[in-house]
Amino acid sequence: MPSVKAYYPGRAPIDAYGNGGFRFADMSHRGSLIIVPSGIYGWDVTALDELTPERCQLFIDELKRPSFVLLGTGLEHRVPPASVAKVFADAGIGLEPMSTGAAARTYNVLLAEGRDFGAGLIAVD
């Protein structure tokens, strides 16, 4: 599994995105994010083409079933690699790809509703 560091324990609304990062909990983070029940982590994915099953392992390890992951794929909606989709399907976790902007907005709505889910948000400029 790639190295990830917790930047925030728990989940917080995304206040802004763009310029290569995100703002949340009165903090700024440059780069992509992976959000799971234990916290918001920096994610070493800069483009959808870099996404591998190994880089998604934290979702598999932490999310209860049934659950799903919002996947912000960058500026445009794109389909993740088949190997990544298979890992989620095999684990019984839904995968909902959409543009990063749409994923950040959807994340905030679902977070406010208290839903159990994860999010992987690829940073955009």
C-alpha positions as CSV (number, residue, x, y, z in Angstrom):
1,M,0.0,0.0,0.0
2,P,1.3,3.5,-0.8
3,S,2.4,5.7,2.1
4,V,-0.5,7.9,3.3
5,K,-0.4,10.4,6.2
6,A,-3.5,11.5,8.1
7,Y,-4.1,15.2,7.8
8,Y,-7.4,15.2,9.6
9,P,-8.9,12.6,11.9
10,G,-12.4,12.0,10.8
11,R,-14.3,13.6,8.0
12,A,-15.0,17.3,7.3
13,P,-16.8,19.1,4.5
14,I,-14.7,20.2,1.5
15,D,-14.8,24.0,1.5
16,A,-13.0,24.5,-1.8
17,Y,-11.2,22.6,-4.5
18,G,-8.9,23.6,-7.4
19,N,-5.4,25.1,-7.8
20,G,-4.0,21.6,-7.3
21,G,-5.6,20.9,-3.9
22,F,-8.5,21.2,-1.4
23,R,-9.5,23.3,1.6
24,F,-11.3,21.6,4.5
25,A,-11.4,22.1,8.3
26,D,-9.7,25.5,8.0
27,M,-6.7,23.8,6.4
28,S,-5.3,23.6,2.8
29,H,-3.9,20.5,1.3
30,R,-2.0,20.4,-2.0
31,G,-2.6,17.2,-3.9
32,S,-5.3,14.5,-4.0
33,L,-7.3,13.1,-1.1
34,I,-8.5,9.8,0.1
35,I,-11.3,10.0,2.7
36,V,-12.3,7.0,4.8
37,P,-13.9,6.7,8.3
38,S,-10.5,7.1,10.1
39,G,-9.7,10.4,8.4
40,I,-8.7,12.5,5.4
41,Y,-5.4,11.4,4.0
42,G,-3.1,12.7,1.3
43,W,-3.3,10.4,-1.7
44,D,-0.4,9.8,-4.1
45,V,-2.6,9.8,-7.2
46,T,-2.3,12.8,-9.6
47,A,-4.2,11.4,-12.6
48,L,-6.7,8.6,-13.2
49,D,-4.2,6.7,-15.3
50,E,-2.1,6.3,-12.1
51,L,-4.9,4.6,-10.2
52,T,-4.1,1.0,-9.2
53,P,-5.7,-1.6,-6.9
54,E,-2.9,-1.0,-4.5
55,R,-3.6,2.7,-4.2
56,C,-7.2,1.8,-3.3
57,Q,-6.4,-0.6,-0.5
58,L,-7.4,1.8,2.3
59,F,-10.9,1.8,1.0
60,I,-11.1,-2.0,1.0
61,D,-9.6,-2.1,4.5
62,E,-11.8,0.5,6.2
63,L,-15.2,0.6,4.6
64,K,-18.1,-1.5,5.9
65,R,-20.2,-3.4,3.5
66,P,-22.4,-2.5,1.8
67,S,-20.7,0.8,1.0
68,F,-19.5,2.9,-1.9
69,V,-16.7,5.3,-2.9
70,L,-17.1,8.6,-4.8
71,L,-14.2,8.8,-7.2
72,G,-13.3,12.2,-8.4
73,T,-11.6,11.5,-11.7
74,G,-10.2,15.0,-12.5
75,L,-11.7,17.7,-14.6
76,E,-13.9,15.3,-16.5
77,H,-15.9,12.2,-15.7
78,R,-13.8,9.2,-16.7
79,V,-14.1,5.5,-16.2
80,P,-11.4,4.0,-13.9
81,P,-9.1,1.2,-15.0
82,A,-10.8,-2.2,-15.2
83,S,-8.5,-3.7,-12.6
84,V,-9.6,-1.0,-10.1
85,A,-13.3,-1.5,-10.8
86,K,-12.8,-5.3,-10.3
87,V,-11.2,-4.8,-6.9
88,F,-14.1,-2.8,-5.7
89,A,-16.7,-5.2,-7.2
90,D,-14.9,-8.2,-5.6
91,A,-15.0,-6.4,-2.2
92,G,-18.7,-5.6,-2.5
93,I,-18.0,-1.8,-2.5
94,G,-19.7,0.3,-5.1
95,L,-17.6,2.7,-7.2
96,E,-19.2,6.0,-8.4
97,P,-16.8,7.9,-10.8
98,M,-17.5,11.5,-11.6
99,S,-15.6,14.7,-12.2
100,T,-13.7,15.9,-9.1
101,G,-16.0,18.9,-8.8
102,A,-19.1,16.8,-8.8
103,A,-17.6,14.3,-6.4
104,A,-16.6,17.1,-3.9
105,R,-20.1,18.6,-4.0
106,T,-21.8,15.1,-3.7
107,Y,-19.4,14.3,-0.8
108,N,-20.6,17.3,1.1
109,V,-24.2,16.4,0.7
110,L,-23.7,12.8,1.7
111,L,-21.6,13.8,4.6
112,A,-24.3,16.2,5.9
113,E,-26.8,13.3,5.6
114,G,-24.5,11.1,7.8
115,R,-24.0,8.4,5.1
116,D,-21.3,5.8,5.4
117,F,-19.1,6.0,2.3
118,G,-15.6,6.9,1.1
119,A,-14.2,9.3,-1.4
120,G,-11.1,9.5,-3.5
121,L,-10.6,13.0,-5.0
122,I,-8.0,13.6,-7.6
123,A,-6.8,17.2,-7.4
124,V,-7.5,19.6,-10.3
125,D,-5.9,22.9,-11.3
